[in-house]
Amino acid sequence: MEPSLLHLYRRDRRKLLEFLISLSAPSSSEVDGAVSLSDVDLDTISADYVISRIQSGGAIDIAEASEQYRRESAFPITIHLQLKDSFYLITDPDMSGSPPRRVPPQRDMKHHMNHAPTSPSSFKARGAHDVAYRVAPVKPVHGEIPSLGLPCLITGLSDDDLQGSAYEILLASMIFNGMDLLIQEKKKEKGSRLLSSVKSRKNKIQSPTRPLERHFELINTLRTQMQISEAMDSCIKRTLTQLSESRTIRQIDVPQISLGLLYGIHESDFSGEKYYVQWKNRQLNILEEIINSSADLTESEHHIVKTSLARSRDLKDCPGKMFLSEQAEVLSSLRDVAMKLSTLPGKFGLENETHYWTAGYHLNIRLYEKLLLGIFDILDEGHLIEEADEILGLIRITWSTLGINEKLHEALYSWLCFQQFLETQETSLLEYLISKLERVFSLEGGDQMEDSYVNALKCSRRCNGIEISLGLVQAIFHSISIWCDTKLQDYHLHFCKDPSTFGMVMTLVSITGVPVVDDSGVIKLIQLNTMDDNAMGKLKTYVEKSTEAAYCQVASALDLESKLDRMHPLAILADELHLVAKREFSIFYPVLHGWCPEAAIISSRKMKSFYGEQLGPYLNNLSHLSEDVKSVLSAANRFDHGLTHLYVSACEKEGVLVQELDHYKIEEFSGPIILDWIIAQHTRILQWTERASDIEEWEALSSHQRQASSAVEVFRIIEETVDHFFAWNLPMNITHLQALLSVIFHSLDAYLLKVSEQLVDRRHLLPSAPPLTRFAEMNIPIIRRKLTELTLTDNTVKDKIAASTISKLCVRLNTLQYIKKQIAILENGLKKSWAELSSAENDKLRKEEPLESSGADILTYDETIDELFITTFTGIKDSSTDAMEKICDLIGTRMVFWDFRNTLLLWLYRDSVEDARLDRFLPQFDTVLDHICGVLDDSLRDLVALSICRASLEGYVWVLLDGGPSRAFSDSDVSLMEDDLNNLKEFFIAEGEGLPRSVVDQESKVAEHILHLYSFQTDNLIQMLLNASEHILLGLDSQTRGSIPEDAQILIRILCHKKDREASKFLKKQYQLPMASEYDDTPPEDSAGSMLDILKRSSSVNWTMKGQKSIYSFKKKIQEATSEIRHGVW
């Protein structure tokens, strides 16, 4: 609700209540001790009570109505529903934040009623009948705004009363100083409303006016601010002008003004008797308040004043003429007493000083405060109106009447700014207050008589049970200082959301001084700039008490937050205290260090001490690891190091000496616990790794994720362990890192070992070597010997071969590639996390140790860490690479020697070269390679292509040398076989889109050399065989002399497969080899034994040579290759 609407609402409410009560109330003669309705504060009457009494036909008890209003005001305003469960909130619940965590204070059972208002704004309002009632007892008001301790008003004058009288005094001072305020009344336009000028004032452009006209504008603005009606304003101006023109008063004072108004204003000037009685009682109360305050009255004069005031109040029941004569007589008696006091000299001999300056100062000060309040915008009480400075100059005219001087003015102005700040929390008022208090200080040491006069205006305060008397200015400083002291004892609570206010409050208390209790128990103000021990002790107390209060506030809500967040209270306490520390060093210490440099170490040690008292017993009782232990130790370590960092950073920034802070020694408790946890994780990870590999079926996760699920699961477990390790946020050393890396190494090594153990040995995929035979043509049918086929009897080998299909081998290869990538990511993440974790320890080491030794130690430490990472991850990478090479080799061998055994190895060149050429098998190769490309990761296709190329050439060599009895090659077949070899090479080169030609040429050298030997004459081959046999007998290894061996094994197999009579005769004569026609087509069992006897060597020849790995694709249709790949260097 807007303030202007609030005033209208209150006015309408009073009128309605007045009307209802007047209709239902009995006459005043029927109630004992009845008083007038005009004395009732209708703002404190329960409307619900009045309506219910009217509906029931009962009498209205004003005291009961006030009591019910008091009870209703203590609770939210409820809607009249049967459920009674709805109510209005004063604040916006979305903006109010979380519920309060503090225990609520005891509810004050004393509710207070304001004095009945006699606002001049009700002038000319609609009249009402008198009502009999019983007045509820008036109770003192207690609020946050501290009291000055001025003497109490014995007549109970309300704020509205004082405001009206203050305005009358201002007008009187202006009129008696020669200003004709009635001239403007004749020119003033009609129809303006009470607040219309206030609403338009801010947007109005002032035009140049004459000084007198400007005074009228300022008076009108102030009248609106003080809520004085235009009718009342005109009546007062007219009466005061007439009084001034009568020249019966030489020097005006408050009693003379009130008496003059009582003489000149009558009931006929009001719309009803009620409003006249209210106004008259106010004037009489002013007279009673100021006259009875004088100590220079005799007992008889006191009696006259008392009697006259009583008679004046009772004159409302007298007839008209009798009333006027009685009123004149009463006022004459009061005038005589007032004139006597007015002629008394002042106590301090100041210019224009009157007796009332000191006798009625408690009223004068309150009246002047009401005038000063007129410069605060009634629509926005946190700001001054635009005409504030001009109005302040205007009200200076009342100084001689109210006993105000420059120092009092600045002090009271400061006091009002302070009060308005407390009500509105507008920080600009606080800035203005500081400037005004500094102005008060600048006026110290001026005129001695004026200082004596100001100090004589006493205010009474009660401190620690002792009644003390202070001068007015001292009381203002004392009240402001006490308020600052109260707030600064818990500055975390009061200023955390408004840091700028904290700095201004510290400036404020530096001006007023800090309150310190002396040995006698009296509070004294000590300036901060004196560097007094007591003052410094007080500032340290602020830091200590604020820190303690912040800790208590956090601790009081621990149980509730622990239940809501399901966290251990000590973990929550550490995090909350860390936030308190951040506020302390970011908001408060930058302000405090100028007055109290030790504030940082005090607050830091306090927070460390508070938390340490709770953490110590918990650490001593630690026995095993749990989530609570982890959360508490992590939070405690975070708070410990975080607080230290904040403290050191703040001190370095402000240039304050850094003092050492004790630590909680968490590492002594956490170190063994972390190692135990790592050991437990090691066992768990190994179990999960074994389980994942045992149930793995080696199927790709998807077309985009071609690795096996077991590897993903293993890395997920490892990454979770690493995340948990660093999530401890605890001090760790190289032992913990070494343990973690050991867990990672053994886990991945165990998985790689499982992957390798499940693979079939390559030798189980190779066909058995057929017996060595010689070519011989035979036309006579004979019984051929059956070659026995090698059969697998080991079920384990059978299972491994069944599990080592091309697709599954490709998935294994993808998985190993995924492992290599994840290892790199894991290594980088570990290094980064460990560097962040150990950076704080390194910084501490640099600060504690000399630079020379510190640098060497850190270098050694970093080298050790690097060595740990290199040892761990290099071993895993090497194992992965070895496994990948093994699987690549196995893919080629499986494809050529197992999957294509019956269609390629046993069929190529069988019986006749011309009828069993290689080009019949290449389409099948192409189909299988397409399938492989669809399963493999793109980065692995070149490696697998090279492996298949190598195995194909090896299989081709096997056909040439170990083809068995069914294969015999004539000289004319060599050119056909050379064409087939070239076709095979071109197949893998794929017109430049496959493997590089240089690589294929290198791999095909053995096959080409063997084909070249087939073109030799038989005599030459026999001679070469004999020479090779001599080298064997002499112990010379032919493989050491060249890149391609030309030993007896190759030469004898070429002679065995050569379709030549001379070769057959040589083999029969020299080695007694049987004829090929004696065996059927099925390859027999390995005949290596006979060859060892013949050549003293193993018959099994390893035709595979180490070739350089390829990073290029092997065929255009198999993979999309780029020109960069095609032109790469192998």
Disulfide bonds with the S-S distance in Angstrom:
none
